[in-house]
Amino acid sequence: MLNAPKKTQADSIEDLQRQRLVQIFWAVEFAIILCGTVFILRGSTAETLILIVTGLSLVSSYGLAMRGKIGLGANVLLCILTLMACTLVWINNGLRDEAILVFPGILIFSLYIGRRSIFFFLLSIMVSEILIIGVLSFTGHYDASTEPASFFTAVVITIVLTCIAFGSYLTSNDLRKALKRLEEENQRVRKSQGEISHLVHHDALTNLPNRILAKDRFTQAVALSQRNKMSIGLMFIDLDNFKTINDSLGHQSGDHLLKELSFRLSRIVRVSDTVCRLGGDEFLVIIHNITDIDYVSKVARKMLASIEEPVKIQGELISTTCSIGIAMSPDDSSDFETLFMCADLAMYHSKDAGRNNFSFYNEQMNINAKQHLSLISDMRKGIPNNEFVLYFQPKIDLKTNTVMGAEALVRWQHPEKGLIFPDEFIHLAERSGLIVDLGEWVIQEACRTCRQWHLMGHQQLSIGVNVSSIQFKRGNIKQVIEESLGSNNLQPNLLEIELTESTLMDLSPSVAESMNEIHKLGIQFSIDDFGTGYSNLGYLKLFNVETLKIDRSFIQDILNDKGDETIVNAIIQIASSMKIQTVAEGIEDLATVNKVRALNCDIGQGYFWSRPLPADEFINYVDAIAKGSCTLPETS
């Protein structure tokens, strides 16, 4: 069954006009019948005939209205009534005839059911007749017989007034309804404007003020603080590892976490303060009327503790942390955008310091930020200009005391600053997204270099490459690996991808699947700096890891710290039971070599054998060992 089409507002108005025209038609017809009866009783034959003709003529207007020609029907009705009234006035008592009362009624009807043009047209006819009668009466050319008022006159006047009153009632009633609808519409508009204003100034998920309202409230706070000679604190809060929660549990769970944390933040601050959500996992807090900076530190510590409390989501307790940057007005700036940038820089300083921390802005951060921006800009040009080079640190098989491969370590040969180590630029590359392009170059160059070693006769050498989690998330890492292996004709088992524990923590299920697909190609995986992060033996099974690289912090003091020795021994034993190789990093002396060898560690790496070397120096080192002109230090 087809649905009837919905009526538009124009259709409703047209229906109302038709309805009112029909009502006025029947009211006029009824008045004509009553007046005709009065004229018949009074013996007024001419007036009776005029009313009969008028009544019959008005039927045409009704027919036009029923056919949808409302405007034409209204004009016909008004013109016929005007003609009737003018005729009755002319043939009877002139300006004193009761028919002249019809004129105001016709004018009211014309304003209600007709157009302004018909109103002025009819008004001109009525005025013209009145003036003509007046002039002719004054000159003696028109002499209307004035009959004394009678009961019949009163009845006719009553009928005419009643008809006019009916039309006036309809007009006023519709006007009242229109005014009521207008007021209701105004209320809806005001309500909508309020809702729109709320949406414009508030976050839809948490209902907290957004950046627009935050800026407005900050401006108000600055004006007040200047009068009271107090300070304002701007706190930039960024959740740590929120994307991991979102990816693993879904956006609905992420939204639930954001709403809960928003509520917690709002409970900590005072009513006069403002908590805003900037979007994503970023919040902004404006602290008013600060007389002691220690108060801001106290609030920040409460926020860190509150955010860290677990939230129950999907039946599981989920914990997260946050990093907070704080800037003060007027000390740092009284301009919102400038102060916001300062708080942002301080927040990144907190993240770089290990997260779950807060930092106050200082000028050195701004200097560092400018230096970082300069390095990022130089890096953007340096990658295509081949300014980056690979250094290679040998990996030694502790059982055979031979070089089994190397770890590729990237360096930046800056045209002005000289050789720059990765600690200074890798985190900037990750933050700017340049790590994807840089990582592709490293993989391609490492595979090319390893293939050259093989062509030179060193078939045993493999190559290890550090890969950032961002490369897995943003880059087509599998395609890059396949193309690098294919273009250099290198066997997959000779390439080892090194990932840190924090990288594994930050990987979503989709990225884990990508890692499994890469592993199916024959690529080896190792976990770098094992033991320093969120050590989880589940990673070893989930990601099909072949190698664990024990962090140098445990190796370097293994001779003096029994705790370090116990940890290293436990890692080696667990790895051995799972048929996973272990690498001891940071070995610098023979005694440490003997210790880790005694613990059955498989591979060693460190300055004891060699520092990282450029490609040509590394292969010369390997050649010298192969030819016997240089030997590796013997272990006891």
C-alpha positions in Angstrom: 0.0 0.0 0.0 1.4 3.3 -1.1 1.8 6.0 1.6 -0.1 9.2 1.0 2.3 12.1 0.2 2.9 14.5 3.1 1.2 17.9 2.9 3.6 20.9 2.7 3.0 24.1 4.6 1.8 25.7 1.3 -0.8 23.0 0.9 -2.0 23.6 4.5 -2.4 27.3 3.8 -4.3 26.7 0.6 -6.6 24.3 2.4 -7.3 26.9 5.1 -8.0 29.6 2.4 -10.5 27.2 0.7 -12.1 26.4 3.9 -12.5 30.1 4.9 -13.8 31.0 1.4 -16.5 28.3 1.6 -17.5 29.3 5.1 -17.8 33.0 4.1 -19.8 31.8 1.0 -22.3 30.0 3.1 -22.5 32.8 5.6 -23.2 35.3 2.8 -25.8 33.0 1.2 -27.5 32.5 4.5 -27.5 36.3 5.1 -28.9 36.8 1.5 -31.7 34.3 2.2 -32.6 36.1 5.5 -32.5 39.5 3.9 -34.5 38.3 0.9 -37.1 37.0 3.3 -37.2 40.4 5.0 -37.6 42.2 1.6 -40.3 39.9 0.5 -42.2 40.6 3.8 -41.6 44.3 3.3 -42.8 44.1 -0.3 -39.5 45.3 -1.8 -39.6 43.5 -5.1 -36.5 45.1 -6.7 -34.3 44.4 -3.7 -35.6 40.8 -3.6 -34.7 40.2 -7.2 -31.2 41.7 -6.7 -30.6 39.4 -3.8 -31.8 36.3 -5.8 -29.5 37.2 -8.7 -26.6 37.7 -6.2 -27.2 34.5 -4.4 -27.3 32.5 -7.7 -24.2 34.3 -9.0 -22.2 33.5 -5.9 -22.5 29.8 -6.6 -19.8 30.3 -9.3 -17.4 31.4 -6.7 -18.1 28.2 -4.7 -17.5 26.1 -7.8 -14.2 27.9 -8.5 -13.1 27.2 -4.9 -13.9 23.5 -5.1 -11.8 23.3 -8.3 -8.8 24.8 -6.5 -9.1 28.2 -8.1 -9.3 29.9 -4.7 -8.0 33.3 -5.7 -10.4 33.6 -8.7 -13.3 32.4 -6.6 -12.6 34.9 -3.9 -12.4 37.7 -6.4 -15.7 36.7 -8.0 -17.4 36.5 -4.6 -16.1 40.0 -3.5 -17.0 41.6 -6.8 -20.5 40.2 -6.9 -21.1 41.4 -3.3 -19.7 44.8 -4.1 -21.9 45.1 -7.2 -25.0 44.0 -5.1 -24.2 46.5 -2.3 -23.6 49.4 -4.7 -26.8 48.7 -6.5 -28.9 48.5 -3.3 -27.3 51.8 -2.1 -28.0 53.5 -5.4 -31.6 52.5 -5.8 -32.7 52.9 -2.2 -31.7 55.4 0.5 -28.3 56.3 -0.9 -25.7 57.1 1.8 -28.3 56.4 4.5 -29.2 52.9 3.2 -28.4 49.9 5.5 -26.8 48.2 2.5 -23.8 50.6 2.9 -22.9 48.5 6.0 -21.9 45.7 3.6 -19.0 47.8 2.4 -16.8 47.3 5.6 -17.6 43.6 5.6 -16.6 43.2 1.9 -13.3 45.1 2.7 -12.6 42.8 5.7 -13.3 39.7 3.5 -11.1 41.0 0.8 -8.2 41.4 3.2 -8.8 37.9 4.5 -9.5 35.8 1.4 -8.3 38.0 -1.4 -5.2 39.9 -2.4 -4.3 43.5 -1.7 -5.0 44.4 -5.3 -8.7 43.4 -5.0 -8.9 45.3 -1.7 -7.8 48.6 -3.3 -10.0 47.9 -6.4 -13.1 47.4 -4.4 -12.3 50.3 -2.0 -11.9 52.6 -5.0 -15.4 51.4 -6.4 -17.0 52.0 -3.0 -15.4 55.4 -2.4 -16.3 56.4 -6.0 -19.9 55.6 -5.5 -20.1 57.3 -2.2 -18.5 60.5 -3.6 -20.7 60.4 -6.7 -23.8 60.1 -4.6 -22.6 62.9 -2.4 -21.8 65.2 -5.3 -25.1 64.4 -7.1 -27.1 64.9 -3.9 -25.4 68.2 -3.3 -26.2 69.5 -6.8 -29.7 68.2 -6.7 -29.3 65.6 -9.5 -29.7 62.7 -7.0 -32.6 62.5 -4.6 -32.7 59.3 -2.5 -35.9 58.7 -0.8 -35.3 58.2 2.9 -37.7 55.9 4.5 -38.2 56.0 8.3 -36.4 53.2 10.2 -38.5 50.2 10.9 -38.3 46.8 12.4 -37.4 45.4 9.0 -34.5 47.9 8.8 -33.2 46.7 12.2 -33.4 43.0 11.1 -31.5 43.7 7.9 -28.8 45.7 9.8 -28.6 42.8 12.4 -28.2 40.2 9.6 -25.5 42.3 7.9 -23.6 43.0 11.2 -23.9 39.3 12.1 -22.4 38.3 8.8 -19.6 40.8 9.1 -19.0 39.7 12.7 -18.7 36.1 11.6 -16.1 37.0 9.0 -14.3 39.1 11.6 -14.4 36.3 14.1 -12.8 33.9 11.6 -10.2 36.5 10.8 -9.3 37.1 14.5 -9.5 33.4 15.4 -7.0 32.5 12.6 -4.9 35.5 13.6 -4.7 34.2 17.2 -3.9 30.7 16.0 -1.2 32.1 13.7 0.3 34.2 16.6 0.2 31.1 18.8 1.9 29.0 16.2 4.4 31.8 15.7 5.2 31.9 19.4 5.5 28.1 19.5 7.8 28.3 16.5 9.8 31.1 18.2 10.2 28.9 21.3 11.4 26.0 19.1 13.8 28.3 17.4 15.1 29.6 20.7 15.4 26.1 22.0 17.2 25.0 18.9 19.5 28.0 19.1 20.3 27.0 22.7 21.0 23.4 21.6 23.1 24.6 18.7 25.0 26.9 20.9 25.5 24.1 23.4 26.8 21.8 20.7 29.1 24.5 19.3 30.6 25.0 22.7 30.5 21.5 24.2 31.9 18.1 23.4 29.2 15.8 22.2 30.6 12.6 24.0 31.4 14.0 27.4 29.3 17.2 27.5 32.4 19.0 28.7 33.3 22.5 27.3 35.3 22.3 24.0 38.2 24.4 22.9 36.0 27.3 21.7 34.4 27.6 25.2 37.7 27.0 26.9 39.2 30.0 25.1 36.3 32.2 26.0 36.5 31.2 29.7 40.2 31.7 29.7 39.8 35.2 28.4 37.3 35.9 31.2 39.6 34.4 33.7 42.5 36.5 32.5 40.5 39.7 33.0 39.5 38.6 36.5 43.0 37.5 37.5 44.5 40.8 36.4 42.2 42.7 38.7 42.9 40.3 41.6 46.6 39.9 40.8 46.4 36.1 40.7 47.6 33.5 38.3 45.9 31.0 36.0 47.1 27.5 35.3 46.5 25.8 31.9 46.9 22.0 32.1 47.1 20.0 28.9 46.3 16.3 29.6 47.0 13.5 27.1 46.1 9.9 27.9 48.9 7.3 27.4 48.3 4.3 25.1 44.6 5.2 24.6 44.8 4.1 21.0 45.8 0.6 22.1 42.6 0.4 24.3 40.5 1.7 21.4 41.9 -0.7 18.9 41.8 -3.8 21.2 38.4 -3.2 22.9 36.6 -1.1 20.3 35.5 2.5 20.1 32.5 2.0 22.3 34.7 0.9 25.1 37.0 3.8 24.4 34.1 6.2 24.6 33.1 4.7 27.9 36.6 5.2 29.3 36.7 8.8 28.1 33.4 9.6 29.8 34.5 8.0 33.1 37.8 9.8 33.0 36.0 13.1 32.2 33.9 12.6 35.3 36.9 12.0 37.4 38.7 15.1 36.2 35.6 17.2 36.9 35.4 15.9 40.4 39.0 17.0 41.2 38.8 20.7 40.2 36.7 23.4 41.9 33.4 24.7 40.5 35.1 27.8 39.3 37.6 25.8 37.3 37.0 24.4 33.8 37.6 20.9 32.4 37.5 20.7 28.6 37.8 18.0 26.1 39.8 19.0 23.0 39.0 15.8 21.1 40.4 12.3 21.0 42.2 11.6 24.2 43.2 15.2 25.0 41.8 17.3 27.8 42.4 20.9 28.9 41.9 22.2 32.5 41.8 25.9 33.4 42.7 26.5 37.1 41.5 30.0 38.3 42.7 32.2 41.2 46.1 30.6 41.9 48.1 32.2 44.7 50.5 29.2 45.3 52.0 27.1 42.4 52.1 24.1 44.8 48.3 24.0 44.5 48.6 23.3 40.8 51.1 20.5 41.5 48.7 19.0 44.1 45.9 19.1 41.5 48.1 17.4 38.9 49.1 14.6 41.3 45.5 14.0 42.1 44.7 13.8 38.4 47.5 11.3 37.7 46.3 9.1 40.6 42.6 9.3 39.5 43.3 8.5 35.9 45.4 5.6 36.9 42.6 3.9 38.8 41.2 1.0 36.8 37.9 1.3 34.9 35.6 -1.7 34.5 34.9 -2.2 30.8 33.4 -5.3 29.3 33.9 -7.1 32.5 37.6 -6.3 32.7 39.5 -3.7 34.7 41.3 -1.4 32.3 44.1 0.9 33.5 45.7 3.8 31.7 47.9 6.7 32.6 48.3 10.3 31.4 50.9 12.9 30.7 50.3 16.5 31.9 51.8 19.7 30.7 51.3 22.9 32.7 51.7 26.5 31.7 51.0 29.5 33.9 49.5 32.9 33.1 50.8 35.6 33.2 54.3 34.2 33.8 54.4 32.2 30.5 51.9 34.2 28.5 48.4 35.8 28.8 47.5 34.8 25.3 45.4 31.6 25.0 47.1 30.2 21.9 50.6 30.9 23.2 49.9 29.5 26.6 48.2 26.4 25.0 51.4 25.8 22.9 53.5 26.1 26.1 51.3 23.5 27.9 51.5 21.3 24.9 55.3 21.4 24.9 55.4 20.7 28.6 53.1 17.7 28.0 55.4 16.2 25.4 58.3 16.7 27.9 56.3 14.6 30.4 55.8 11.9 27.7 59.5 11.9 26.9 60.3 11.7 30.6 58.5 8.3 30.8 54.8 9.3 30.9 52.4 9.2 33.9 54.0 12.5 35.0 53.5 16.2 34.9 55.8 19.0 33.8 55.7 22.8 34.1 56.7 24.7 31.0 60.0 26.5 30.9 61.8 28.5 28.2 64.3 25.6 27.5 61.4 23.5 26.2 60.6 26.2 23.7 64.3 26.2 22.6 64.2 22.4 22.3 61.0 22.6 20.4 62.5 25.0 17.9 65.5 22.8 17.6 63.3 19.7 17.0 61.3 21.5 14.4 64.5 22.5 12.6 65.8 18.9 12.8 62.4 17.6 11.4 62.6 20.0 8.6 66.2 19.0 7.8 65.2 15.3 8.1 62.4 15.8 5.6 65.1 16.9 3.1 67.8 14.6 4.3 66.0 11.3 3.5 65.7 11.9 -0.2 69.2 13.4 -0.3 70.7 10.2 1.0 72.2 11.8 4.2 71.5 8.7 6.3 73.9 5.8 6.6 73.9 2.4 8.3 76.4 1.3 10.8 76.7 -2.4 11.7 77.6 -3.9 15.1 78.7 -7.6 15.0 76.8 -10.3 16.7 79.0 -13.1 18.0 78.0 -16.7 18.4 79.2 -17.5 21.9 79.4 -21.2 21.3 81.6 -21.1 18.1 83.1 -17.6 18.8 82.4 -16.5 15.2 80.6 -13.5 13.7 77.1 -14.7 12.7 75.6 -11.4 11.6 75.1 -7.7 12.5 72.6 -5.3 13.8 72.0 -2.4 11.4 72.0 1.0 13.3 71.1 4.2 11.4 73.1 7.4 11.6 72.5 10.8 10.1 75.4 12.4 8.3 74.0 16.0 8.6 75.7 18.4 6.2 76.2 21.0 8.9 76.0 19.2 12.3 78.0 16.2 11.3 77.2 12.7 12.5 74.0 12.5 14.5 73.1 9.4 16.6 69.6 8.0 16.5 68.8 9.0 20.1 68.6 12.6 18.8 66.3 12.1 15.8 64.4 8.7 15.9 61.7 10.0 18.3 61.3 13.1 16.2 60.9 10.9 13.1 58.2 8.9 14.9 56.4 12.0 16.1 56.5 13.6 12.6 55.6 10.4 10.7 59.0 10.5 8.8 59.8 7.2 10.5 57.8 5.4 7.7 60.0 6.8 4.9 63.2 6.4 7.0 62.2 2.8 8.0 61.7 1.8 4.4 65.1 3.1 3.4 66.7 1.3 6.4 65.2 -2.1 5.4 66.0 -1.7 1.8 69.6 -0.6 2.5 70.2 -3.3 5.1 69.0 -6.0 2.6 71.2 -4.6 -0.1 74.3 -4.5 2.2 73.7 -8.1 3.4 73.4 -9.3 -0.1 76.8 -7.7 -1.0 78.4 -9.5 2.0 77.0 -12.8 0.6 78.4 -12.1 -2.9 81.8 -11.5 -1.2 81.6 -15.0 0.3 80.2 -14.4 3.8 77.1 -16.6 3.4 76.6 -17.0 7.2 75.9 -13.3 7.9 72.4 -12.2 8.7 71.1 -8.7 9.3 68.9 -7.3 12.1 66.8 -4.1 11.7 64.9 -2.1 14.3 61.3 -1.4 13.2 59.0 1.1 14.8 55.4 0.3 15.6 54.4 3.3 13.6 55.8 1.6 10.5 53.4 -1.3 11.1 50.4 1.1 11.7 51.0 3.6 8.9 53.3 2.0 6.4 52.9 -1.0 4.1 55.6 -2.9 6.0 54.9 -6.3 4.5 55.2 -5.0 0.9 58.4 -3.1 1.8 60.0 -6.2 3.2 58.9 -8.4 0.2 60.2 -5.8 -2.3 63.5 -5.4 -0.4 64.1 -9.1 -0.3 63.1 -9.6 -3.9 65.1 -6.7 -5.4 68.2 -7.9 -3.5 67.7 -11.6 -4.0 68.1 -12.2 -0.2 66.6 -15.2 1.6 63.9 -14.2 4.2 65.5 -16.1 7.1 68.6 -13.8 6.9 66.5 -10.7 7.8 65.6 -10.2 11.5 63.0 -7.6 12.6 63.7 -6.2 16.0 60.8 -4.8 18.1 60.8 -3.3 21.6 58.4 -4.5 24.3 56.7 -1.2 24.3 56.1 -1.6 20.6 54.4 -4.9 21.1 52.2 -3.3 23.8 51.2 -0.7 21.3 50.2 -3.1 18.5 46.5 -3.6 17.7 45.1 -7.0 16.6 45.2 -6.0 13.0 48.9 -5.2 13.3 49.5 -8.4 15.1 48.0 -10.2 12.1 50.3 -8.3 9.8 53.2 -9.5 11.9 52.1 -13.1 11.6 51.8 -12.7 7.8 55.4 -11.3 7.7 56.5 -14.2 9.9 55.0 -16.6 7.3 57.4 -15.2 4.7 60.3 -16.7 6.8 61.3 -13.4 8.5 62.8 -13.7 12.0 61.5 -11.7 14.9 63.3 -10.6 18.0 62.4 -8.6 21.1 64.9 -5.8 21.8 65.7 -4.5 25.3 63.8 -7.4 26.9 63.1 -7.0 30.6 62.8 -3.2 30.7 59.2 -2.9 29.6 56.0 -4.7 30.4 57.6 -8.1 30.1 54.9 -10.6 29.2 55.7 -14.2 28.2 52.5 -14.2 26.2 54.3 -12.1 23.5 56.7 -14.9 22.9 53.9 -17.2 21.9 51.6 -14.7 20.3 54.2 -13.2 18.0 56.4 -16.3 17.2 59.6 -14.7 18.5 62.9 -16.4 17.6 65.2 -14.2 19.7 65.3 -12.3 23.0 67.8 -9.5 23.3 68.5 -9.0 27.0 68.8 -5.3 27.9 72.2 -4.0 28.5 71.1 -2.6 31.9 71.1 -6.2 33.3 74.3 -7.3 31.5 76.6 -4.4 32.4 76.3 -5.0 36.2 75.8 -8.7 36.1 79.2 -9.4 37.8 78.3 -7.3 40.9 74.5 -7.5 41.2 73.1 -10.9 42.1 69.6 -9.6 41.2 70.7 -8.8 37.7 72.3 -12.3 37.4 69.1 -13.9 38.6 67.0 -12.0 36.1 69.4 -12.8 33.2 69.5 -16.5 34.2 65.7 -16.7 34.4 65.3 -15.1 31.0 67.8 -17.4 29.4 66.2 -20.5 31.0 62.7 -19.6 29.9 63.8 -18.7 26.4 65.8 -22.0 26.1 62.7 -24.0 27.2 60.8 -22.3 24.4 63.6 -22.9 21.9 64.2 -19.1 21.7 67.7 -17.7 21.3 69.1 -15.1 23.6 71.4 -12.2 23.0 73.3 -10.4 25.7 73.7 -6.7 24.7 76.3 -4.2 26.0 79.1 -6.6 26.8 82.3 -4.7 27.4 84.8 -7.0 29.0 85.9 -10.7 29.0 84.5 -11.4 32.5 81.0 -10.5 31.4 81.4 -12.7 28.3 82.4 -15.7 30.4 79.5 -15.0 32.8 76.8 -14.9 30.2 78.4 -17.8 28.3 78.3 -19.8 31.6 74.6 -19.0 31.8 74.2 -20.6 28.3 73.4 -17.3 26.5 73.6 -17.9 22.8 74.8 -14.6 21.3 76.8 -11.7 22.5 77.0 -8.1 21.3 79.0 -5.1 22.6 82.1 -3.0 22.5 84.2 -6.0 23.8 84.2 -7.2 20.2 83.5 -4.0 18.2 81.7 -0.7 18.2 79.1 -0.2 15.4 81.1 0.1 12.1 80.4 1.6 8.7 79.6 -1.1 6.0 83.1 -1.2 4.5 84.8 -1.3 7.9 82.5 -4.0 9.1 83.2 -6.3 6.2 86.9 -5.6 6.5 86.6 -6.7 10.1 84.9 -9.9 9.1 87.4 -10.5 6.3 90.3 -10.1 8.7 88.8 -12.7 11.0 88.1 -15.1 8.1 91.7 -14.8 6.8 93.2 -15.2 10.3 94.9 -11.8 10.3 92.6 -10.9 13.2 91.0 -13.2 15.8 88.1 -12.8 18.1 89.1 -12.7 21.8 89.0 -16.2 23.3 86.7 -16.9 26.2 87.8 -19.0 29.1 
